[in-house]
Amino acid sequence: MMASKISPDPFCLLLLSSLIFTCPLLGSSTVSQDDRKTYIVYMGDRPKSELSASSLHLNMLQQVTGSNFSSKSLLHSFKRTFNGFVVKLSEGEVEKLAAMSSVVSVFPNRKKKLHTTRSWDFMGFPQEVQRTTVESNIIVGVLDTGIWPESESFNDAGFGPPPIKWKGSCQVSSNFSCNNKIIGAKYYRSDEIFYQSDVKSPRDSEGHGTHTASTAAGGLVRTASLYGLAMGTARGGVPSARIAVYKVCWSDGCWDADILAAFDDAIADGVDIISISVGHSKPHDYFDDSIAIGAFHAIKYGILTSNSGGNKGPRLATISNISPWSLSVAASTIDRKFLTKVQLGNKKAYEGVSINTFDLQNVMYPLIYGGDAPNITGNFTSSYSRFCFLNSLDPALVKGKIVLCDALGSGRGPFFAGAAGAVMQDEGAKDVAYSFPLPLSYLGTREGGNILSYMNSTSNATATIYKSNEENDTSSPRVVSFSSRGPNVFTPDILKPDIAAPGVDILAAWSPFSPVTRVIGDNRMVQYNIISGTSMACPHATGAAAYVKSYHPTWSPAAIKSALMTTASPMSGGLDNDTEFAYGAGHINPVKAINPGLVYDAGPIDYIKFLCGQGYNRTALRMITGDSNICSDTINGTVWDLNYPSFSLSTSRSEVISRVFNRVVTNVGSATSIYKSGVTAPPGLKIQVKPAILSFSSLGQNLSFSLTIEGTVASSIVSASLAWDDGVHHVRSPIIVHAALKRKP
């Protein structure tokens, strides 16, 4: 259940899921012996009084629970940058607590899931790119599974002491310490339940956090590779920046209570950018979502939050991190792909997609079809075993053989049955390669059908699988199929995702505690690993944002976000006509982003005006901001007037459109400059910009303009664009009109 006062007033208008990179699910750990469950109680801005937050929270709980109250029920108090607490409650107590005037929202402590050598070069961001001398003052806060501090990517040779602004600390233990590169590290587990594979320190036992941290801010490591694959120099976007680690994810996932506690600390500690490659399987309202809440309070302190969009694509309306005040990142391909050849006994060969580091030494193994090897004693039939599901195969029949399977899976089924290898075939997208715990190649149905025909033609069908080869992908960049798409289901007139960044087949640092595939029995322990996901795209955007921040330390989060979006490279719609819903403003270009010319700036008050215009509860918004004037006649706005770097309009097919967007741009280019507007629009739409020319006479000058869209659209998604050009800078904003989704789910 969920109780919230931040939901719109009723009288106001308002992963490739099977391949998502996540931890094994070990079940909920929030149910206590008295059937209470864990909830987040969000109370808005940090109180200005000196009253102890913990005392206040205990007093509230006593009022709600009465004689049933136990101080052990209060698991954590947020008190450094915002107000709230984590508590175990019954359903009836939740209702009572939510009714209190000081409470903004109460929502369950939900579990989130974890959502990169070559990628930075591919983005036009070479190792020799010009950098500032203050890059080492930039602190990147990473909320993830922790970090492997001994990795060469985090070597602190040449680093001085942490920046003076740093207020954080390091949870030193017998198995963990920080240095002048990793300047802070903490771990969070509000329920104090740890599993066997968990390491009770900031040390990373999963690999994911080490991978994302090194992608964003890892140092230069030459000749890094995964068993020779993707050989090159591994590096982060800002190699000289410092890293602060906040371990919020464990073997059973990432819990809201821990995420909010980490945000509270990271903001107070003085980080410059927050990177979090985590999200729900579906979006939640802004103030019922720990990441959106944390990111909102972060912008009040001048900190941009970069987060992953999710791995539920290519279906529309699957993006889960959607708050307007954060940077939501889609995953794109780079100019590298991994192909794995299957050689048959009849001399025919087929090339599939996978990351295979195993070498079968050209030995030919017998072939068997999964449907012919059901584990009958386990009550499995051929209808299951053909897909090679876990435990569905008979080990006596498949051991030492290569199994042909009718669907892409994790490879656990053939692996635990003792197979020598596997060939998987189906009609799924072949735009990303995955590692498996045994030799494996992933083919299309045509190639798979040919292999099956060969097997049916002889009683001695054999095959071998070769180690993967690395080849050039000339069609990149394109958004990968698994990357979650827009629209933003809670605010369709805010375009999400914001931007695309490399997230496919990315090599970065890894935890030697975690096997390559994170499958028990896979004994390949490595220093660097190749994985994919919007989790990998997010730290690329984080590194780019930190790079911009190093050049413009006084810029607001919105200005940095605008610079990244308006200088992004346009992308094509690809095979699916989901256009901007796949990639937002386009493919990130860090070099151009440090000199965008104009920025669309915004601050906390602008987002509050937007929320007021959306019909959110005024009392709750006043608690969130600590400002009693919120949502007055002068502090109000509409979604179309939020100073966003992109334009989105939800409508219905054949509906007559007439909508005005108001924007303000700030001159950060040449002191004296004249920008001319240029609009591209499809048939049926008339888009006008007034004034069409903006003349600036000083740096920092603000000028306003309006953009009007009129006409009708015949299709569900129609793309257009606006560009401001002064002959040096090309400031581009996407415009999308859509009838894909208008209402909340």
N, C-alpha and C positions, 0 to 999 in steps of 0.2 A: 504494500500500500504506500501511498505518498500523499502528504499534505503540504500544500504550498500556498502562500499568499502573493507570490510574485507572478502567478498566472494571470492572464488578461482578465479584467473585470468583465462580467457577463453583459454589462450594459454598454460596453465600449467596443468599437470595432478593433477590433484588434488591428574477397576476398577471395575474389575467387574464394568463397567462404571455406571451402574444404581445404584450401592451401594457405590459409591465413597463418602468418608466423606467430605462433603463440606457444604457451607452456602447456604441458599436460594438465588436464583438469582433475583435481583431486577432491572436489566437493567443497561446499560452503563451510566456512569456519566461524560463522557469526552466530550460530544458534546456541544459546546457553541452556543450562539444565532446567531453567524455569521457563523455557520457551520464549524468552525475550529475544529480540533481534537487534542488530546494530543499526543505528540511524545517524545521519548527519543533521545537526541542528545549526542552520546558518542564520546569523543575526546581523549581517551587514558590516558596516564600517567599524573599525577599532574604537572602543569607547574612549572618550577624552578624559574621563574621571580617573582617579588613581585607584579606584576599587579593584581589587583582585578579580581577574576574569574567572579564575577557578572558583572563588567564593561565590560570585554571582551565579555561575552555572549550577553549583551545588544547591544554592538556595532555590533556584527555579525547579530543580528536580525534586526537592523536598516537597514543594507545593503540589507537584504533579503526582508523585508516587506515595506520599504520606508515609504510613508505617511500613510500606513495602520497600522504602528507599534503602539503597546500599551504596556507599561511596565508591565501591568497586565497579558499579555500573557506569561511572563516568570514566571513559577510557582515555580521552585526550581533550584538552582545551586549546583552541586556536586563539592566540592573544598578541602576536607580534605585529601583524599587519591587517588583520581583520578579526571579526568576532564570531564565535560559534564553538561547538563542541561535538564530540563523538560519544554516544551513549547507548546502552542497551535498554530497550523499552518494549512494553507490550503494545498491542494495537490501540487499546483504549488510552494508554498514556501518550501515545503519539498524537492522538486527536486533541487531548488536553493541552499538550505542549504547543502544538501548531496554533491553537487559539490564543496564545499569549500575545500581547501587543508588541513585545520586543523581538518576536521571532519572524523572520522573513520566510523561511521554508524549512520543511523537514522531509528528508528523502532517505531511502534505504542506502546502506553502505554497499553499493553495487560493485561488482567485479568488472574491471576493464581488461582488455587484451593488448598484447604488444602488437602493434600494427606494422660499400658502397661500392686504384691506381689511376686510372684512366678516366674516370668520370669528371674530375675537375678540368683536365685538359680538354675533354670533349666539350665542355661548357665554354671554352674560350678563356679559361682562367688558368694560365700556365704557372709553373713553379716560379718563374722569374717575374711574375706580375709585380707592379709597383706597390709597395706597402708603406704604411706609416711607421714612425718610430715608437708610437704609443700602442701598437697592437698588443704588446704584453700586458697592458693595463686592462684589456678587455677580459671579462670573466664570463664564461659560458656555463650556465647552470643546466645540468642534464638530469632529468627525472627518468629513471629507467631501472635496470636490474643490477646496478652497481658498476664496478670497474675492476679491471685487472691491472693494478698499479705497476707491476714489473714489466709490462709490455714496453717494447722499445718505442712505441708511439707516444709514450708518456714520460720519456727520459727528460730530466730537468737540467741537463748540462747546458750551461750558459745562461740559465734563468737567475734573476735576482730574487729577493724576497717578494711576497705577495704585495699587490697594490695597497696603499694606505687605506683606501675606502673599504677594504675587505673586513667584514665583521663576523665571518663565519668561523667554523671550527672543524676539526677532524676527529672522528671517533676512532682513535688508535686502539688497536687490540693486538693480541699475540700474533695474529695473521694479517694485520693490515696497518699501513702507515701512509701518510701523504708526503709530498715533496713540493718543490717550487713550481711544478707544472700542475699537479693535482693538489690544489691548495685547500680543498675542503671536501669532506665526505661524511655522510650520515646515512643511517638506515632507519626505516620506519616499519613497524608492525603493531598496530593498535591492539589487536587481540592476542598478541604474543604467542601465536600458534605457529610453530616452525616444523617443516617436514624434513625427512632424512637428507634430501639433496640440498636443502637450504643452508647457506653459510651465514651465521649470525654476526655479520659485520658488513661494511660497505663493499666487500669483495664480491665480484661477479662470478656466480657459478653457472650462469645461463649462456653468456656470450653476447647477448643482445645489447646490453648497456655499454660494454667495451667497444662494440662495433659502431654504435651511434656516436659515442663520445669521440672516437678517433676520426670518424668521418667529418665531424664538425670542427674539431680543434686539435687533432693529433699531429705530432711532429713528423718530420720527413724520415721515412725508413726505406732504404734502397733494397732492391731485389726481394721485395715481399711477394709472396705468391701462395697459392694453395696447391701444394705438390707440383709446382711448375706452371700451373694455370694462372693466367692474369698477371704474369710476372711484370714488375715495374716498381716505381716509387710510390709507396702508400703515404698519403698525407691528408691532413684536414684542410678546411677552407681557410682557417686562421691558425697556422702552425705555432705562432708565438703567443697565442692567447692562453689564459689560464682556464682550468676546468674545476668546477665545483660539482660534486656528485651527490645525488639524493636518491638512495635506493628505495624504491616504492613497489617494485615488482618482484614476486617470488615464484616458486614452482607452481603455485595454484593461481597466479594472476596478479593483478594490480588493483588494490582496493581504494575506493573513494576517500576513506578516512585518512589513509597514508598519503595519498596524492595531495589532499588539502593541507595536511601538516607540512609536507615538503614545500609546497608553494609559500606557506606562511614563513618558513625559515629562509627559503631562497630569496624572497623579496627583502626581508630584513637583513640578510647577510650581505647584500650589495651586488648581486650578479647583474650583468648588463643585458643578457639574453637568456631566455628559458627555452629549452628544447625538450619536448615530450612526445615520444613516438608511441602513444597509447590512446585507446579510445574504446567506447562502447560499440556493440554490434549495431546499435541504432541510435539516432540522435535523441537528446533530451532537451527540455526547455532550458534556457540559458542559466537560470538560477536554481535548477535542480541537477546541475552537472558540475562536478568538482573541477574539471579542467576549465570550463567557462568562467566559473566563479574565481578560481585562482588567477586566470589570465586577466580578468577585469580588475582585480586589485593590483595586479602587476603593472598595468598601464598607468595607474595613479602614481606609481613610483618611477615612471619612465622606462619600464621594462617590457619589451616585446616578447610575446610567447609564440613560438613556432611549433605547430603540431601536425601530425600525420592525418590525412583525410580518411584512411581506412582501406581495407582490402576486400570490399564486397562488390566490386565492379564485375562486369560492365553495366549492370542494371542501373537505371536512373534512380535518383533520390536515395542513394545509399551512403552518402558522405555523413560521417558522424560528428566531426569537430567543426562546428559551423558558426561560432560566435563572431560577430563583426569586428571585435577588437583583437582577434588573434589572426595569425597567418596560417591558413589551411593549405596543405601541400599535397599535390597529386604526384604519382610516380611515372616517370618516363624512361624510355630505353636509352642506352648509349650505343656507340658504334662498335659494339663487341657482342658476339654471341658464341655459345658453346654447343657444338654438335658432336654426337656420339654415334659411331658407325656400328651396325650389326651385320656381321658376315655369316651367310648361310652355307650349308654344306653343298648346295648346288651352284656355288660361286656367285650367287646374287648378293648384293649388298644394299643396305638401306641406311640412310642417315637420319637419326632422330635428335631430339633435344634433351640434354641433361648435363649435369656436371659430374662426370665419372672419373675418379682418380685411380680406380682399380685397374690393374693390368693382368689380364687372363693369359698372357704369354702366347697368344695365338692358338691356345688349346680349344678344340671343338668339343662342345658339351651337348648331350642329348637335349632335344626340345620336347616340351610337353605343354599342352593347352590347359590352362587353369580349370576349365570346365570339365576336363577329364580326370581331375584329381581332387574330388571333394572329400573333405574330412567327415566321412559318414559317422564315425564314432562320436563326433562332436555335434551331430545332428545338422550338418551342413549338406546342401544339395549343390548340383552343378550350377544352378541359377545364382548361387552366391559365390562359389569357388571360381567361376569364370572371371569375376572382378578381383580375385585375389585378396579378399578382405582378410583381416587379421583372424587367425585360427581356422579359416575356411578351407585351407589346403591340407592334404594328407602328407605329412612329412615322409612317409615311406615311399610315396610315389614321386615327390618332387626333389628330394634330397640329391644334390650333385647335378641337377639339371637346370636348364634355362626355361623359365615359365613364361608363356604368352598370356597376358591378362587383357581383359576387355575394357579397362578404364584406368585412368591415372590415379594412383594412390600414393601413400607414403612409402611403400616398399616393405613395410613391416611384415605383411603376410608372407611373402616369399622368403624374406630374411629369416624369420623365426621358424619357418618350415625347413630350413637348411638348403634352399635353392642356391645354385651357383651364380645365378643372375636372373634378370627378368626383362621382358620386353612388354611395354604397356602401350596400348593403342586405343584411341577414341577420337572424337571430332573436336575436342577442346582446342583452345588457342595454344599456339606453339611460340609465344613471344617472350617466354621466360624459362630459364633452366633451373632445375632444382637438384640438390644432392640427395642421394639415397644411400642406405646402409649396405648396399650390395651393387655389383655392376648392373646398370640399368639404362635403357634408352627408351625415350617416349616418342612414338610414331603416330602418324595419322591412320585413319581407317583403311585407306587404299593400300598403304604399305603393310599394315597389319593383316589385311585380307590376303595379300600375296604370300605372306609368311604362313598363314593358316593353310592356304592352298598347297604350298610346298610340303607342309607337315602331313597333309592328307594324301599326298602322292607317294609317300615312302614310309616304310616302317623304321627307317633309320635317320630321321631328320636331326640335323645337328646345327649348331651355331656358336659363334663367339662374339663377345662385345669388346670393342677397343676403348682405350682411354680417350677422353674427349679432346677435340681439337678446337682451338680458338679461331674464329673467323670474323671478318669485317661485316658489320651490319649497316648497309648503305641507306636503309630506310629510316634511320633514327635522326632526330628524336621523335618518338610518338608515344602517346600515353598507353601504358600497358593495360591489358585486358582486366587484370584484377583490381586496378585502382578505382576506388569508389567515385561515383559521379554525383553531380548536383541533380536537381536544384536543392537549395536550402529549404527543407520542408517546413521549418518554423517561420522563416521570413523569405519567401520566394523572390522578393525584390532586392535581396542582397545576394550577389553572385558568389557561389562557392563551388569548387575550390577557388583559391586566389591565384595559384601559380603552380607550375609543374617543375620538377627537379629530378635528377637521376635517381632511380630506385630499383633498377633491374641489374642483377648479376654484379653486385658491388663488392669489391675486395676491401676489407678493413680488419682491424685488430680483433682478436677473439680471446676468450677465456680458455686456457688449457684444461680447466675442469670440465668443460662441456665438449662432448664429441661433435664432429663435423655436422652430423644430422640430429644431434641431441636424442639419439635412439640408444637405449641401453644395449650394449653388445657391440656397438660401433666403436672400435678401439682407436680410431683416428683422432688423436689429440693434437691440435694445431695452434699456432700463434696468429694466423690470419685465415679468414674464412670468406667465402663468397655466398651472400644471401640476397634476397630480394624482398621488397615490400614498400609501402608508403613510409614505413619505419625508417627506411634508408633514404628516402627523398627528403623527409623532414630535416635531418641534420645537414644536408646540403644547403637547404634554405637557411638554416640556423647559421652555418658558416658564412654564407653570403651576407646575411643581416649583420653579423658581427664585423665583417669586413667594412660594410658601409658605416657602422657605428664607429669604427676606428678612425675614419675620415671625418665624421660629423658627430662628435660625442654629445652635442647638445640637442640633436634632433630627437623628436618625439618618436614613440613606437609607430604611430600612424605615418609619419614622414618617411621613416625607413621602409615601412611596408609599401608605401606609394612609390618610392624610388625603385624598389624591386619589381613591382607590378608594371609600371608605365615604361620601363626599359626592357621588359621581357620580349623575347623573340616570338613572333606570331607562329602558330602551329596550324596544321591542316586538320580537317575533321576526321580524317582516317576512314576506316571501313564503316564505323558506326557514325551516324549523324548526330552525335551528342556534343560536338564542337566545344564551346566554352564550358559546358557542364563537365567536360573531361579535364581540361587544362587551365581554366580560368583566364588570366591575362596572357598566358603563353609560357615559354620555356625561359627559366631564370638566366640572367646574364650579369654576373657580379661586377664585371669591369665597367659596364655602362651605368650600373646603378649608383656608383659614387658621384656621378655628374648627370643627374636626371634633368636639370633645367628648371622644371616646375615640380612641386609636390602638392598633393591633396592632403592637407594636414587636418588633424582632429585630436581632441582631448577627451578626458572623461565626461565633461559636460555635454559634449556633442553626442556621445553614446547614450547618456541619460535622456537627452531630448528625444532621441530616436525611440528609446524605451517608453517614454511618456506618450509619444505619438502612436505607439503600438498598443496602447491601452493597458500597460502594466500598472499594478496597484501603486498609488502615490505614496501611501504610508510606508510600504515596503521599500520603495525606491529612496525615500528619505532616510530610512535606516541604513540602507546600503551606502549612501553617500555621506551621511551625517549633515545634510543640508536641508533645512526646513522649507526652502523656497522651490524645491524641485517640483516640476510639473505645474508651475504657475503659468500665467498667461505669457510671460516673457521667456520662460524656460520650457519650451515645448517644441515639437517638430514632427516631421513625417519621415518615413523610411526613404522617400525620394529626395529628401534634403540632407540626409547624412552625407558628409563630405567624403564619399567613398571613391576610390580610383577606378571603379568599374560601374557599369549601368545595367540593371536588370529590371525587366518589367514582366509581371505575370498577367496573362489575359486569357481570353477564350478565342478559339478559331472563329473568324469572321466578325468578331466583336470590333466595333469602331473604336480605335484608340486615340486618346488625346491626353497626354501626360507630360508634365513639365518637371524636370530635374533641376535643382539649383546647386551649384558648386562654387567653391573658392579655391584658387590656386595661388601658391606662394612662390615667388621668384627666388630660386637658389642657383641660378646660372650666371648670366652676365648682368651687370648692374643696369645697363641700358639695353633693352631688347624688345623686339616686336614679334609676337607669336601670331601666326595665322592658323585658323582652324581648317581642318579637312575632314570631311565625313564620307564614309562609304556606307551605302544603304541598299538593301535589296528592293526589287519591285514591290509595290504595295505600301511601302513605308516612306514617309517624308520626315526627315530629321533636320532640324534647324538649330543653329547655335547663335545666341545673341549675348554680347557682341561677337562678331566673327573674327575680330582682331583685338588682341590684348597688347597694350603698350606699357612697358614697365620702365621706371626711371630710377629704381634703386633695388638693391638686394633686400630680401625679406619683405618686399611689398606684396600685399594681397590684392587680387582682383577677382571679381565675381563674374559668373556667366550662367546662362540658363540653356538647357538642352531640351527641346520639345520633340516628342515622337507622336506622329499622327498617321492614321491609315488603318489597314487591316492586314492580317497574316493568314495564309492558307495552311501552313504547316505548323507542327508542334514547337519547333525551335527555329528561330530566324536570327542570324548574326549580322551585326554591323560594327562600325568602329568610329571613334573620334580621335584625331591626332592634332596636337598643337606643335607647330614647327617654326623655329626662328632661324633656320639655316644651319644650325649647329646641333640643336637638341630636337629629338623627335619623341614627343610625349604622347604615348598611345594608350587609349582606354578601350576595352571591349564593350560592346553594347549587345545585349541579348534580349529578345522578346520571345516569350515562351508560353505555351498553353499546356505544358507537361504536367504541372501540378500547381494548384492554387491554394489548397487548404492544408491545414495541419493533419498529420496522420491520426 
